[in-house]
Amino acid sequence: MATIQEVTRVLENLAPLRYQESYDNAGLQTGNAQDQVTGVLLALDCTEEVIEEALAKGCNLIVAHHPVIFKGLKQLTGRNYVERTIIKAIQNNVAIYASHTNLDNVLYGVNTKIADKLNLQHQRILVNKPQTLMQLVTFVPVENTEQVLQALHQAGAGNIGEYSNCSFQVEGTGRFSPSDKANPTIGKSGKHEQVQENRVELIFPAYLQHNIMAALKKAHPYEEVAHCLYALENTNQEVGIGMIGDLSENMTETDFLQYLKEKMQLQVIKYTPLSSNSIKKVAVCGGAGSFLIKDAMRQGADALVTGDIKYHEFFDAEGQLLIADIGHYESEVYTKEIFYELISKNFANFAVYLSEVNTNPIRYTF
């Protein structure tokens, strides 16, 4: 049987917790990470009804997109749905795990799921995040370079988009003099030494720094490993918010809205006044995406599909962009499918269920 920690580790390989926004509270919210998993229930939100569904299906782990604990709790008295949900989970030994803005901010997360539902082509992140990458420079004897590189690659260094095992190296001469207390791999104490070495450079996600340095020191033959670490300003093409892509063919605005309604299985769409513009390039953002209106326009989008647009924010389209507010729940409900595909692929010794509870707090009258 797998432990809760083993399941959440797989989720965090896709969406590291370091990529969540500062205001967020993703991660394990209740439960013991070392408990064995009896079953997993996947939901958008975790409510009392979802806890009851998990118990009925024999699941002791709920994986949700939205954290049920978002702000600090000073009491657990059952006075609101958050406290009641937590109490019910603890009383019944049900673990709750949330993958929220960290899943919003990765390439194959929430927004790619929407883009895939709309069959968008040439997909890319709408706004990439800077300052999430680092560069390692180290110096390795020529004959040991390959073993060090392999260790660094296995630890996660050297991946750039669809390319793996990426590095740069140039050969030169390393010079050093070991002290009397040194235990040199090459040369002798007190004697000046020259060695043919490779200068090796690799890029890696900043959150992997500890793993990368541990792998370097373990694989490197030297007693003292010369290295440099640089924080990069480069944007990370695999980390950021929103997605943008192209429809297979141009559509009128009316046809696109009908297409959107069918693909996302919507009851209602709020949208800006129609014009004579055709729709080809579409930006998407799960949840509340009004902060991306200007970015979508700068990227040449004809439409922005998102949720939670306020009255005055619709004016920001200025006739240049079709804004389609499909609702917060409706834009993110398919997040459950991401969890399902990932967990089912990696674990076969427990059941995984998509929650059947409609947690949408909004209803519509027609």
C-alpha positions in Angstrom: 0.0 0.0 0.0 1.1 3.6 -0.7 1.3 6.2 2.0 -0.4 9.6 1.8 3.1 11.2 1.5 3.9 9.0 -1.5 0.7 10.2 -3.2 1.3 13.8 -2.4 4.9 13.6 -3.6 3.6 12.6 -7.0 1.3 15.6 -7.0 4.1 17.9 -6.0 6.4 16.6 -8.7 3.8 18.2 -11.1 3.0 21.2 -9.0 5.7 22.0 -6.4 4.4 23.8 -3.3 7.1 26.4 -3.8 5.1 27.7 -6.8 2.0 28.6 -4.8 1.3 32.3 -4.3 2.2 33.9 -1.0 -1.4 34.2 0.1 -2.2 30.6 -0.5 -2.3 27.5 1.7 -1.7 24.5 -0.5 -0.4 21.2 0.9 -1.6 18.6 3.5 -4.2 20.3 5.7 -5.3 17.4 7.9 -4.1 13.9 8.4 -0.9 11.9 9.0 1.4 11.8 5.9 2.6 8.3 7.0 -0.9 6.7 7.0 -1.6 4.1 4.3 -4.0 5.2 1.6 -7.3 3.2 1.4 -8.8 5.3 -1.4 -8.6 8.8 -2.9 -11.6 11.1 -3.6 -10.9 14.0 -6.0 -12.8 17.2 -5.6 -12.7 20.9 -6.5 -13.7 21.9 -3.0 -13.7 20.0 0.3 -17.0 20.4 2.2 -18.9 18.3 4.8 -20.8 16.6 2.0 -17.5 15.6 0.3 -16.2 14.2 3.6 -19.3 12.1 3.8 -18.8 10.9 0.2 -15.2 9.9 1.0 -16.3 7.9 4.0 -19.1 6.1 1.9 -16.5 5.2 -0.7 -13.9 4.0 1.7 -11.4 6.9 1.0 -9.2 8.3 3.7 -7.6 10.9 1.4 -9.3 13.8 -0.3 -7.3 15.7 -2.9 -9.0 19.1 -3.7 -8.0 22.1 -5.7 -9.2 24.7 -3.2 -7.8 24.7 0.3 -10.5 24.4 2.9 -8.2 26.1 5.4 -7.3 29.3 3.7 -7.0 31.7 6.7 -5.7 31.0 10.2 -8.2 29.2 12.5 -8.3 30.3 16.1 -11.1 28.0 17.1 -12.7 24.7 16.1 -16.2 24.9 17.4 -18.2 24.1 14.3 -19.6 27.5 13.8 -19.1 27.6 10.0 -18.6 25.1 7.2 -14.8 25.3 7.3 -14.6 24.3 11.0 -17.3 21.7 10.6 -15.5 20.1 7.6 -12.2 20.0 9.5 -13.8 18.5 12.6 -15.5 15.8 10.5 -12.3 15.0 8.7 -10.2 14.7 11.9 -12.9 12.7 13.7 -13.0 10.2 10.8 -9.2 10.2 10.1 -9.6 11.6 6.6 -6.6 13.5 5.2 -7.2 16.6 3.1 -4.7 17.8 0.6 -5.0 20.9 -1.6 -3.1 21.7 -4.8 -4.2 25.3 -5.6 -2.2 28.2 -7.1 0.8 25.9 -7.4 -1.3 23.9 -9.9 -2.4 27.2 -11.5 1.2 28.1 -12.1 2.6 25.1 -13.8 2.5 24.2 -17.5 0.4 21.0 -17.3 -2.0 22.4 -14.7 -5.4 24.0 -14.5 -5.1 26.3 -17.5 -3.7 23.6 -19.8 -6.7 21.5 -18.9 -9.0 24.4 -20.1 -7.0 24.9 -23.2 -7.2 21.2 -24.0 -10.9 21.2 -23.5 -11.1 23.9 -26.1 -8.7 22.1 -28.4 -6.4 25.1 -28.5 -3.2 24.6 -30.6 0.3 26.1 -30.1 -0.4 26.4 -26.4 2.0 28.5 -24.2 1.8 30.1 -20.8 0.3 33.6 -21.0 2.5 35.3 -18.3 5.7 33.4 -17.3 7.2 33.8 -13.9 10.7 35.3 -13.5 13.2 34.4 -10.7 12.3 30.8 -10.4 15.5 29.5 -12.1 19.1 29.1 -11.0 22.4 28.3 -12.7 25.1 26.0 -11.4 28.7 26.3 -12.5 31.2 23.7 -11.3 34.6 22.4 -12.2 35.1 18.6 -12.7 38.1 16.5 -13.8 37.6 15.6 -17.4 37.4 11.8 -16.7 34.7 12.4 -14.0 32.5 14.8 -15.9 30.0 12.3 -17.2 29.3 10.8 -13.8 28.8 14.2 -12.2 26.5 15.3 -15.1 24.3 12.2 -14.8 23.9 12.7 -11.0 22.9 16.3 -11.6 20.4 15.4 -14.3 18.8 12.8 -12.1 18.4 15.4 -9.4 16.5 17.6 -11.8 19.1 19.9 -13.4 19.4 20.5 -17.1 15.7 20.4 -18.2 14.7 23.2 -20.6 11.2 22.8 -22.1 11.0 19.6 -24.1 14.8 19.1 -23.8 16.4 17.1 -21.0 20.1 16.5 -20.1 21.0 20.0 -21.1 24.4 21.4 -20.1 27.4 23.4 -21.4 31.0 22.5 -20.8 34.4 23.8 -21.8 37.8 22.4 -20.9 40.5 24.3 -19.1 43.2 23.9 -16.4 42.4 23.7 -12.7 45.2 24.7 -10.3 45.4 24.1 -6.5 47.7 23.4 -3.6 46.4 21.0 -0.9 47.2 21.8 2.7 48.8 19.4 5.1 45.4 18.6 6.5 43.8 18.0 3.1 43.0 14.6 1.7 43.2 15.3 -2.1 41.7 12.9 -4.7 44.3 14.1 -7.1 47.8 15.3 -6.1 49.6 15.4 -2.7 49.5 17.7 0.3 51.8 20.6 0.0 52.4 20.1 -3.7 51.1 22.4 -6.4 48.8 20.6 -8.8 47.4 21.2 -12.3 44.4 19.2 -13.6 42.5 19.2 -16.9 39.0 20.0 -15.9 35.7 20.8 -17.5 33.7 23.9 -16.5 30.2 22.6 -16.4 27.0 24.8 -16.4 23.4 23.8 -15.9 20.1 25.5 -15.3 17.6 24.1 -12.7 14.4 25.2 -10.9 15.4 27.2 -7.8 13.3 25.0 -5.4 15.6 22.1 -6.2 18.7 23.8 -5.0 19.1 21.5 -1.9 18.8 18.3 -4.0 21.1 19.6 -6.7 23.9 20.5 -4.3 23.5 17.2 -2.5 23.8 15.3 -5.8 26.9 17.4 -6.8 28.8 16.8 -3.6 28.0 13.1 -3.6 29.1 12.5 -7.2 32.0 14.9 -7.4 35.4 13.2 -6.7 37.0 16.2 -4.9 37.1 16.8 -1.2 36.2 20.4 -1.7 33.8 21.1 -4.6 34.4 24.4 -6.3 31.1 25.8 -7.6 29.1 29.0 -8.2 25.3 29.4 -7.9 23.5 32.2 -9.7 19.9 33.4 -9.3 18.5 34.1 -12.8 16.2 36.8 -13.9 15.1 34.7 -16.8 11.4 33.9 -17.1 10.6 30.2 -16.7 8.7 28.9 -19.7 7.2 26.1 -17.7 6.0 28.3 -14.8 3.4 31.1 -14.9 -0.3 31.9 -15.0 -2.9 31.6 -17.8 -2.5 29.9 -21.2 -2.9 31.1 -24.7 -3.4 29.2 -27.9 -5.2 29.1 -31.3 -8.4 27.7 -32.4 -8.2 25.3 -35.4 -10.1 27.9 -37.5 -11.5 31.4 -37.1 -14.9 31.7 -35.5 -17.4 34.5 -35.2 -17.9 35.7 -31.7 -21.4 34.1 -31.6 -20.1 30.8 -32.9 -17.2 30.9 -30.4 -19.5 31.5 -27.4 -21.7 28.5 -28.5 -18.5 26.4 -29.0 -17.3 27.4 -25.5 -20.7 26.5 -24.0 -20.6 23.1 -25.5 -16.9 22.3 -24.7 -17.1 23.4 -21.1 -20.6 22.1 -20.6 -21.9 25.5 -19.4 -25.4 26.7 -18.5 -24.6 30.4 -18.8 -21.8 32.8 -20.0 -21.4 36.5 -19.1 -19.6 38.3 -21.9 -18.7 41.7 -23.3 -20.7 43.3 -26.1 -20.2 41.6 -29.5 -18.4 43.3 -32.4 -17.4 42.2 -35.9 -14.2 40.7 -34.6 -13.4 37.1 -35.4 -12.0 34.7 -32.8 -8.8 32.8 -33.4 -6.3 33.4 -30.5 -7.8 32.5 -27.1 -6.4 33.2 -23.6 -7.7 31.2 -20.6 -7.4 31.4 -16.9 -9.1 29.2 -14.3 -10.8 30.9 -11.4 -10.6 34.7 -11.1 -8.6 36.0 -14.1 -9.4 39.7 -14.5 -5.8 40.6 -13.7 -4.8 39.0 -17.0 -7.0 41.2 -19.3 -4.2 43.6 -20.3 -1.8 40.7 -20.7 -4.2 38.9 -23.0 -4.6 42.0 -25.1 -0.8 42.5 -25.3 -0.4 38.9 -26.4 -2.9 39.5 -29.2 -5.7 37.4 -27.8 -9.1 37.8 -29.4 -10.9 36.3 -26.4 -10.2 35.7 -22.7 -12.0 32.8 -21.0 -12.1 33.0 -17.2 -14.3 33.6 -14.2 -15.2 36.2 -11.5 -15.1 39.3 -13.7 -16.5 42.3 -11.9 -18.8 44.9 -13.5 -16.2 47.6 -14.2 -13.6 45.1 -15.3 -15.7 44.3 -18.4 -15.1 47.9 -19.5 -11.3 47.1 -19.6 -11.8 45.1 -22.8 -12.4 48.4 -24.6 -13.9 46.6 -27.6 -10.6 44.9 -28.4 -11.2 41.7 -26.5 -14.1 39.3 -26.0 -14.2 38.6 -22.3 -16.2 35.4 -21.5 -16.9 34.9 -17.8 -17.9 31.2 -17.5 -17.8 31.1 -13.7 -15.2 30.2 -11.1 -16.5 26.6 -10.5 -17.1 26.0 -14.2 -13.6 27.0 -15.1 -11.9 24.8 -12.6 -14.1 21.7 -12.1 -12.1 19.7 -14.6 -9.1 20.0 -12.3 -10.2 16.8 -10.8 -9.3 15.1 -14.1 -5.7 16.2 -13.7 -5.5 14.6 -10.3 -7.2 11.4 -11.6 -4.8 10.9 -14.5 -1.7 11.5 -12.4 -2.7 9.3 -9.4 -4.1 6.5 -11.5 -1.0 6.4 -13.6 1.3 6.0 -10.6 -0.7 3.9 -8.2 -2.8 0.7 -8.8 -3.3 -0.6 -5.3 -6.2 1.6 -4.2 -9.4 3.1 -5.8 -9.5 6.7 -7.1 -12.8 8.4 -7.5 -14.0 11.7 -9.0 -16.4 13.4 -6.5 -20.0 13.4 -7.5 -20.8 16.3 -5.2 -21.6 19.6 -6.9 -19.8 22.0 -4.6 -20.7 25.1 -6.7 -22.3 27.6 -4.2 -23.9 29.5 -7.2 -27.2 28.5 -8.8 -28.8 30.0 -12.0 -32.5 30.6 -12.9 -33.5 30.6 -16.6 
